[in-house]
Every structure is written in structure tokens, then in C-alpha cells.
Amino acid sequence: MSSQVQQARAAFGARLRDMRKDARLTGRALASLSGVHFTKVSRIENGRQNPSEDDIRAWCSACKAEDQIADLIATLRGIEGMWLEWQRQLRGGLKRLQEKSFPLYEGTARFRVYESDVIPGILQTAEYCMEILKIAGEFYGSDADLDAAVEARMERQRYLYRGHRRFAFVIEARTLTTIFGGGDVMLGQLDRLLAVMTLPRVSLGIIPNDIVRRLWPGEGFWIFDDLLVKIETTSAGIKVTQPREIGLFEKAFTVLQGQAVYGQDARGLINEAMARLQHL
């Protein structure tokens, strides 16, 4: 099990233990009132086992904390579903992985996206996308359906133009100069960013390298409305659905937005990066 998941499980167990103690119940007393076996109570509180949703309901009832049931169940579902190993996701190939996101994009009205190392997928050119997916395919040993995967990702870009969806992107300035595929690929990608900035429902902010940070650069994340956050790490993709955790990502995004420059200043950073690429 990943350390992140174990930490989440341990934190969840500690929260349930605090609830029991606040109700002034011993572990055995809770077990008697809830019907959850006392050995399972111990495993849950020590992060060695997740409770079931029925366990949560019984636990809260025994502690007279029924008002916390919905939040706790949301947390539990987030822990159970957040860690999806890339190898398992990629079994059907890169194309299928791209297409799996279509319903999520279709149902989302507001996108908030932060990327620290690469251009967000929905803003990528086909050439840049090919280089990114080529690296992913080689690294994870997925099926070599690169052309189909690129086509699927390009198809996903239709959501930038259809409907009334709003997109707020924040990227680190280093994404402009981190080279994938060579100078020509990067020049095409940066030109694409300049074009995207003119779209009426798209906001693109760039955090300069020389700014005094108010929040560290971290992993990229996507916030879909206020219902889901997706994070991609080297070994897996994480889904966050717990409202309090989503709130932390929303807070982080607001801080990062405040550090970014927009409009003419952002175009200036892109043009500077393009000028450097032309001299490579």
C-alpha cells in the first residue's frame, strides 16, 4: 500500500478514535453499542483496516454523532477510491485512458487546473502530446497505441469551445522552458498557449520564476467543479472526493492564482521563452 493511502487511513482511524473518546466510550463499550467487533474497532482506529459504511453509521450512532455520518462516509469513499495504480489504469492502453475522462469533462462546468512541470493536457498540441505520451508509454510499458491516444486527447479539447464551461489554468514558468520533443515542438506549443489565451472562457496565469513564493510548487492537480480533485504522481493517480480535502486544494489554487501574472505579462513570459528556444 502506498504511504499516502496508509497515512490517510491512519488519520481517518484517529478521527474515529477521537470521536469515541469524546463520547467517553471505551473500545469495548463502542463495540457493544455499535455491533462492530472490538478487535475490528482496534484495527480501524490504528489504521490497519477501513470500516464499512454501515460500520460508520453504527459508530456515529453509538457516539451520538449522527451529524458526521455523511462527511465520514465521503472521506471513506475517498480513501478507498483515491489510489489507482497507473499499470492497472493503462491495461487497456493509452487511448482508453484518455477516453475514460470524457464523461467527467462532459459533466463539469468549472475547471481549475494547476500544473508545475508540463502544459495541461487539454492545452497541448498534438506534437507535444505525442512526446508526453511516448514517455509515459515507455515508462509504464503500456500498449503502443500512441496515435490513437493523441487523437483521443485532441478530441477532449472540444470542451474548451463547446457549452459554457469555464477554465482557469495556472502553470509555473518552468513549463515554458522544459523541453519535450525539441525546439520546434516547444515553439508550436507556446504558440498554442498564446492562441488559447484569447478564448473568452479561458484564464491562463503563469507564475514567474523570480517571484517570492507564498506557496511551494507542488504536484499538478485538477479541480472539477467542487466535487473532485485529480492528482497525478509517478506511481498512481489520486482522486480526492472528501469535501474538506477539496477545500484545501481550492485554497491552494486561490493562492497560486494570486502569484500568477496574466494578460500582457503572461504573454511576455511566453514570448521570452519562445525567443530563447529560437536560439537553441
Salt bridges, closest charged atoms under 4 A:
GLU45 OE2 - ARG20 NE 2.65
GLU53 OE1 - ARG57 NH2 3.79
GLU53 OE2 - ARG77 NE 2.70
ASP54 OD1 - ARG57 NH1 3.07
ASP55 OD2 - LYS40 NZ 2.52
ASP71 OD2 - ARG15 NH2 2.60
ASP71 OD2 - ARG244 NE 3.64
GLU85 OE1 - ARG88 NH2 3.59
GLU99 OE2 - LYS95 NZ 2.40
GLU106 OE2 - ARG165 NH2 3.32
ASP117 OD1 - ARG174 NE 3.15
GLU131 OE2 - LYS134 NZ 3.67
GLU155 OE2 - ARG158 NH1 2.67
GLU172 OE1 - ARG213 NH1 2.76
GLU250 OE2 - ARG112 NH2 2.93
